[in-house]
Amino acid sequence: MRQLIYCFLIFPIFLCAQINESDTLRVKADLSLTGFWQGGNVQTVIFRAKSDFSFKPFKKWVFKTQNSYIYQEFGKEKADEDVLSLNFLYLNPERRFYPLALAFVSTNFRRKIDIRYLVGAGVTYQILTNKKRWLKVSLTSEFEHTTFDETNFNRSGAAYNGDATINTMRATVWLNGKYHVFKDKVILSHESYFQPSLEDSDNFRWRADLGAEFPIWKFLSFKINYLHTFESIVIADQKQEDQFLTFGLTLKSY
């Protein structure tokens, strides 16, 4: 299963920031590669790849896929290897309000998540619609299935009693935006969500992905990226928060 997910992740990367599905272009793609390396007495490797790809299969429909891969290694010991694939189908995204369907797949080495998938639907509202300054908020509901490699969690109760699989219904609030500032010399972007379970108030997560791009030329930018994630339900003795600060390049097709 995990090998299939990697193939699904890597394919759109090699076809090639954050894409606005409301744009009129039929096809858009970009790829960000950021990381950190240190050699010598202490060897450290941090690598993050993120791709966005969208196209219009029909006149009023837009399909968008956002895929990311994170790898960390300290002293030649693997600390992280995470895959996240976010896939959306939008209807009439040029309007202020428009519906969407979604399907997510992810794995997480440190959190011992063998496979996680979510399927759901919702609605988006465009707060700002300027081509160089846009802001959107979405509300969705999903069914989630997560299979862990272990059964001991930081929470007790019937839902986490010796079972490696957790199923739940969730509601998600999304906030996404992008802003060209200082006469297009800096591009700021953010993607964040808060995702509580509708069945268990102790089961929730949030994620904030912040970026600053500095264009080198039309299709290439230097990028600084900060990622902060939190999960309330984790394997026993694990920390609930993770943070990544990386530096690299973004390649665009538009």
N, C-alpha and C positions, 0 to 999 in steps of 0.2 A: 504493500500500500504506500509506504513512504517513498519508494522509488518513483511511483506514478506521480506523486505530488511534486517531486523535484522536476520531473519532465514538464509538468504543467506550469511550474514556476519559471523555468529557464527559457522556454519557447518564446514568450513575449519579450523577454529581455534581449534576446538576440535579434528580434525584429527591430529593435531600435538601433522631479518637480510635480507637480500636481496638475492634473488635467481637469479643466472645467467642461463637464458634459454638455453644458448649454451652448458652447461655441458652435459656429456654423460649419467648421471644417469637417469633411467626411471622415478623415482618418487623422489621428494624432498619436504620437508616441514620444516618451522620453525615458531616459535611463540615468540613475544616479549611482555612482560608485564612491563610497567613502570608507575610510578605515584608519588604522594606526598600526605601526610596526616598531618594535624595539628589540635590538639584538644585544649580545654581550652577556654579562653575568645573569641577567634576567631576560628571557625571551618572551615577548608579548606580541600577539597578533589579534587585531580586531578588524573585522571586515563586514561591510554592509552593502548589499546591492538592492536597489529598489527600482521597479519599472512600472510605468503607467501606459496603458494602451486603450484607445477607444475608437470605435467606428460605428457607422450608421448602417445596419443591415436593411432597414426600411426607412421610408421618408420621415416618420414620426418617432422612430425608435433609436435609442443609442445604447450600445453595449460597452461597458468599461470594466477593465480588469486591472487591479493593482496588486503587484506581487513583490514580496521582499524576502531576503535571505540574510541572516545574521550568523556570523561565526566568530567565536572567541577562543583563544588558546593562551595559557599561561604556563611557562616552563615546559612546553611541549605536551601539556595536558589539556585536552579539550574541555572547555567550560560551558560553551553555548553552541548550539547549532539549531536555529529556529527557522521555520518556513511559515509564511502567512500569505494566503491568496484570497483577496477580496474581489468579488465579482458582482456587478450590478447591471440590471436592465431597466432603462428609463423610458417612459412614454411622454412625449411632448415636453422635453426638458427646457425648451425656450420660454415656457410660461412661468409665472410666479409660483404657482402650486403645480406639482406634478407627481404622479405615483412612481414607485420603483419596486422591483423584486431583487432579492439578493441571495447569494450562496457563498459561504466562506469555508475554507479548509486550512488547518494549521497543525503544526507539530512544535514541540518545545523540549529540547534536550535537558536543560537544567530543571525545569518543572516536571520532568518525567511524563509529559503528555505524548502518548503514542499517536493519537489522532483526535482531532476535534473538528466537527463541522456544524454549521448553522445554516438554516434556510428560513426565509421570511419575506416580509413585504412591508411597505410603509409609504410615507409621503414626504416630499421636500418643499421647503419654502425658501425662495431667494430673497434675502434681505437687501443685498447690494448686487447690481447687475452690470456695472461698468466693466468693460473688457479688461482693464488693468487693475481694477479693485472690485473683487467680488467676495460675497459672504453668504453662506447657506446654512440653514439648520434643518435637520431631518428627524423624524420620529418613526421608528420601525419596531416590529415585533418578530421574534424568531423562536424556532425550536432548536435547542442545542443538544448535541450528543458529544460527550468527552470520555475517552478511555485513557486511563493512567497506567503506568508501568507498576505502580504500587497501590496499596489499599489503606495505608495509614495517613490520615489527613490531620490538619491543624484544628479541625472542627469535629465535634462528636455529634451523635444523633442518628436517627434511622436512615437518613439520606446518605450518610457517609460511614456506614457500619460494615466494613470489610468488603465493600464492593468497589472494583476498580473503574466502574462505569457510572457516570452521572448524567442524567437526562433532565432537562428543565426548559421551561418557557421563559423567554427574556423580553424586556423592552429596552430599546437603545435610543439615546439622544445623541445626535451627531452635530458637530460644529466644524465647518471647513471654510477656509478663506485663503485668498492670495492678494498681495498688494505690491504694486510697483511704486517705489519711492525714490526720492533724490534723482528725478529725471531718468528713471529706468536704470540707475546705476546699482540699485539694490532691489531684490525681489524677496519679500517675506511671505512665508506660507505656514499654515497650521492645519492639522487634521487631528481631531480629538473626539472621543466618545465616552459616555458613561453607560454601563450595561448591567443593570440589576436583574436578578431573577424575579419572576412574578410569583414564585412558589416558596421562596426561602429568602428572607431579608438579610441573612448572613452571607449569601452567595452573590457577589457583585464584582465587577472589575471596571477599570478605566485605563485609558491610553491617551497620551499627548505626544504628538509628533511635530516638532517645530523645525523650520528650515530657513536659512538665509542664503540667497544666491547672489553672486557677483559676476555679471556677464563678462565674458572674455571676448566673445563675438556672438553673432546671432544665434548659433546653434550650440554653444558651449559656455558653461558657467562654472566657476568655483563655488563649492557649496559647503556650508557648515550645518550639521544636522544634530539635533538633540531629541532623543526618544526616552520617554518615561512611562513605565507600565506598572500597574498594580492589579493583583488578584487576591481576593479575600480567601479563597479556598485553594490551598497548596498542600503538597506533601509535608508531613510532620518535620519540623526542624528547618524548613526552608524559609527564607525571607520572602515577603509578599511583594516587594518592590524591586524593579530593575531599572537602571539608567545607562544610556549610551550617548557619548559625545564623539562624533566622527567628522572627518574632513575629507573632501574629495571633489569630484567633478560630476556635472549633470550634462548629458547629451540629449538634444531635442531634435524633433523632425519638423518643427514649425517655428 
